[in-house]
Each structure stands twice: as C-alpha cells, then as structure tokens.
Amino acid sequence: MQEIRDAILAGEFDALAGLAVPDHYRGVTVHEDEVEMFAGIPTREKDPRKSLHLDEVATPELAPGEALVAVMASAINYNTVWTSIFEPLPTFGFLKRYGKLSALTKRHDLPYHVVGSDMSGVVLRTGPGVERWKPGDQVVAHCLSVELEAPDGHDDTMMDPEQRIWGFETNFGGLAELALVKANQLMPKPAHLTWEEAACPGLVNSTAYRQLVSHNGAGMKQGDIVLIWGASGGLGSYATQFALNGGAIPVCVVSSPDKAELCRKMGAELIIDRAAEGYRFWKDEHTQDPSEWRRFGAKIRELTGGEDPDIVFEHPGRETFGASVFVARRGGTIVTCASTSGYQHQYDNRYLWMNLKRIVGSHFANYRESWEANRLIAKGRIHPTLSKVYPLEQTGQAAYDVHTNSHQGKVGVLALAPQEGLGVTDPEFREQHIDAINRFRNT
C-alpha cells in the first residue's frame, strides 16, 4: 500500500498500472459474531466506537465490469451508523442474500462487513469489459450497485429489483484503503477539491438532488417554497443549496443558533430554530399535538408572507411527519427519503386526501442523477459541507459524532491520504470558491 500511496501523492498516476495490488488492506468492519452486542440497550446509547473495527482484510477478486480503487478519503453517512449499531437489522442479512445471486456475488458474503458508502480515490485496476475508466483516473463513487438483468431498472436504475447501496448492502465499501466498485459507480473527482472534500458529497448530494430536483422526486421549480428539516445537516445542507441554486425559497428548520448561522452563510433567509421555538409535536409517545402543527404552520406563513410550502423535504420521519403533512400547501408534495427518528409514521390523512397532497418516496439516486449532482459540485454551483475530518483509525468516533448529532454537515475520514488538504489539481478555480468550500469547517 505504501508504494501505491507514494505514487498517488507524487502525482505519478500512470505508474499505478505497473504496481502490484496487495493481497490485504485495512478496512473498517463490523463483525457478524457481534450483532447482539447492543441487545437491550436503547438506540441512543449504542456506541459505534465499540462495534467498528479497523482490520486487515483480504483484497477481493476483481470481476468483469468492476474496478478496484485506492481510497484516499471517505465520509460517514447515517447508513454506516445503522450498520454499526445493527439497526434496524444487521447488514449480514443483506450480504447473505446478495451472495446467493451468483458465484461472483458470493464474495460479499463474509463474517465481516467492510462498510462505507462514500469515497474519493484513484483507480488501480479495472476488470474485463471496462472501457471508460483506466488505472490512474481520479474518481469519486456513486454508491448505487445494480445488476440490470431485469427490465425494471432500464428506465430508472433505482427500480432494478437487485438495486443495493454499496458499502451498506454490499461488502468492500469506502471506509478502507481499497474499495471494490462497479465501473458504473465511478464519476470524475472535482479538480478543485481536496480528497476529503470530494469524498463527502456523494451519497447525500445525490440523494438530495433526486429527492428535490429530479422528476423522480419533487421536481422543484423556481419560486417553490421548500421546507427543509435539518437544513444544516448532512442531507439538508445540500437540499438548502439546491433550493437556492434552483431559484426556490428554502425555509430552513434547525435546532440551534449555530446551525441557523450556517444556513444564513449558505444564503438562506427564512429560518426556524425549532429548539428556540419549543415545538413539541408529540404530547407523549403515542399522541401527537395538532395544535403544535398549527403553531408551526403559522410560523412558516409569518416568514413567507402567508404562503405554505410547495415541497416539504422530509427525512426525520416519525417525529416530524405529521407536521410535514399538515403544513404542506394544498396540492403540495411531502418527499421523504429516511426516518432517522423512527419508521412508523403517523399523520392525519384528512389533510392529505382532502387537500390533494402527495407523499413521494425517494431513495438515493440513479447514475444519471448522481452524475448531474456531481457535475454541479465540479462547476462550483454546489459545495461540500465538510465540517470535520478523522483518520481511518478513528472512524468509530466519526460515526459516534453522527449518531449523537454532535456534528454539522458531513464528517470525513482520511484513508490513504496522510493529511488534509491534498488532491487539488485546479487551485485557481478553488480560490474562487474557497469561502463556500470552508463554510462548514471548524463548526
């Protein structure tokens, strides 16, 4: 690995094809024999620092249509938190089902799971049939793994019945020194970003693009009022940028003055600090409080000059969903991609059917949507929201930060990159956007 690292740091990308690929590498894993380690412990008390390990793992065989990438940096997503606390199910069930497809997918069914759904790095090897990419290419990952043998996915690859999220429902993910991906997961690394900056947008940027911008999601248009929960977080910070970049009007919901200030730095003007306002959408564990929905809706109208949201960008789930359905305008759209506060949603259906509202489910993004989202990053229209970076050895702490919501934006992880600040090949363009790139740092 040291020869590979040295060649990349020296910019000798053409030399990588001639270097040997090691038979082992370091990867962050969870272990199948530990899936019960948190049994009986409340979700919030489960500690990723205890379940995430840095192990030496065997380099997988390279199959047709695949690429082996030297990972310079990665990032933490909530799916890594779920994996680390074995909720809602241990991911080994995903790996076992995938392993039954073919002799090649059997490689993924192991008693350890190398996790991580983001990465930036350099292609080391490509398998038979790969023409677009070659050793030495600087890339970032689109984390959708598809088989595309069924017709279902050929209009929208997210509809492939064998669609999986790489590093969550497959093995050999990006929180490691090497990563195994399919060639149709690769995209060009934005030249003006460092390795760690380039690694952090992938999953959340693409998810926000499909959820908010794409015709497969809410189909946002200019002038739309968009209510964004967690607007300074890993997902919401990209939704806020897409709203602003696309001529919409974001109403940013945050939970502290610091997070409100980050939204203002992104250019948002309409902000609700839900902690300061004291919203309590549930009276108790079983009963929601419609009077709080009305109070929340009144606050939105106060900010917008009397208008309700055209789109509600939902991802907290159980805690907020009833309020989201209530406050959306007549004919509006509630688009949801996650349920970080709980999967069992409750809402008053009268406000949905009688006001002709729509609930749209949105999950990650197809290759085209991810490519477009990455293109906007490369053009400096959307910026990474990296706030903090850990070394690979401290991935457990990085995941703990996300699990406890003690972070802003995205938390990055260095893999082969020995320090922050490396990998920029267009410093002039970077200088034009440096303030926006650093917006979330040291927060």
Sequence and secondary structure as in RCSB ss.txt:
>XXXX:A:sequence
MQEIRDAILAGEFDALAGLAVPDHYRGVTVHEDEVEMFAGIPTREKDPRKSLHLDEVATPELAPGEALVAVMASA
INYNTVWTSIFEPLPTFGFLKRYGKLSALTKRHDLPYHVVGSDMSGVVLRTGPGVERWKPGDQVVAHCLSVELEA
PDGHDDTMMDPEQRIWGFETNFGGLAELALVKANQLMPKPAHLTWEEAACPGLVNSTAYRQLVSHNGAGMKQGDI
VLIWGASGGLGSYATQFALNGGAIPVCVVSSPDKAELCRKMGAELIIDRAAEGYRFWKDEHTQDPSEWRRFGAKI
RELTGGEDPDIVFEHPGRETFGASVFVARRGGTIVTCASTSGYQHQYDNRYLWMNLKRIVGSHFANYRESWEANR
LIAKGRIHPTLSKVYPLEQTGQAAYDVHTNSHQGKVGVLALAPQEGLGVTDPEFREQHIDAINRFRNT
>XXXX:A:secstr
 HHHHHHHHTT GGGGGGS   SEEEEEEEEGGGTTTTTTS GGG  HHHH EEEEEE     TTEEEEEEEEEE
  HHHHHHHHT SS THHHHHHHHTS TTGGGG  SEEE  S  EEEEEEE TT  S  TT EEEE  EE    S
GGGGS GGG TT EETTTTSSS SSBSEEEEEGGGEEE  TTS HHHHHSSHHHHHHHIIIIISTTTT   TT E
EEEETTTSTTHHHHHHHHHHTT EEEEEESSHHHHHHHHHHT  EEEEHHHHT   EEETTEE HHHHHHHHHHH
HHHHTS   SEEEE S TTTHHHHHHHS TT EEEE   TT S     HHHHHTTT EEEE  S  HHHHHHHHH
HHHTTSS   EEEEEEGGGHHHHHHHHHTT   SEEEEESS SSTT   S HHHHHHTHHHHTTTTT 
